Amino acid sequence: MAGVSDTAPTLVVGLANPGPDYEGTRHNIGWEVIAELASRALPMPASFSVHKRTNCHLAQTRVADRPVVLARPRSYMNLSGGPVSAVVKYFSVKPTDVIVVHDEIDVDFGRIRLKRGGGEGGHNGLRSVSNSLGTRDYLRVRVGVGRPPGRMDVADFVLKRFSKLEQPDVPFLVQDAADAVELLVRHGLETAQNQVHQR
């Protein structure tokens, strides 16, 4: 059974901070995955436009032959919930049909983990989304960025760019996360987990 409904669109949100100072940081990996998904649209890449009512960059496309809205909130990470909630209402998306792509320090760099619901693990973007939606029962694509070394503060770590050693693997990580989103849309959570978590 598919994990998303067949009629209403699925909303795929990439969490990040706006502006050039944050480009390429671990915290912004969600936006990179959204851009990768847009680039895969056929017959031509999906284009984003500013949607003022929701304060997001939005692109409407199809993933796994299902209607999908790709969203990049224009707010800062810890205020992501407002824009996400606005898109949910605008497109009449069920919270259970929301997929949030985000950086995850509790997953090793280079790995992807999928789940529905659960806690936010100190992730301010997820906390904002949960509060605004009034539920935690949405899908998460947890993109592993590793843990900070030594006593480095978590906030400082996720706002840094990937190390020189990691950078060559980042494009593959982004592609794997986009693959995971496609699997979620096509097959639902359990089948997607079985495939993604074995890698």
C-alpha angles and dihedrals in degrees: 000000000000119000094224133053120263098227113038116060123260113240116220113190127189114204119217146125118266126238138052094278090070100042113122095014123132091247091060099054089108092066091050091055091050090051090051091052091050091051091056095058115118142257084012136355116280114251125220125226132184111261103198096191092062099028090233141117102240136191125181115210143130128267119188086355092299127115111260135180114210112205136189111184113224092211126090117276097260090054097047094114097073095057092041092052090048092054091047090055095042094053096031091239118170113236087236087061093057119105115194118198113201146154115266125197092188091065120072116254111272097024130106126210128187130204145148120232125336130120129323097237092220093306105144094200092056091045090054092049093049092049094048095045092044090228142068092211097110129108121263130202101201109203110201115233097163130236127295114265121249113333097336112145113253092230091053091047098052092046091057125088120251116277122259088253092053100041097082089057097047095086089053091049090052091049092049091051091050089050088052091053090051091050091050092051094045103040110012131242105301097050091042091051091050090056101037099042093053092061 
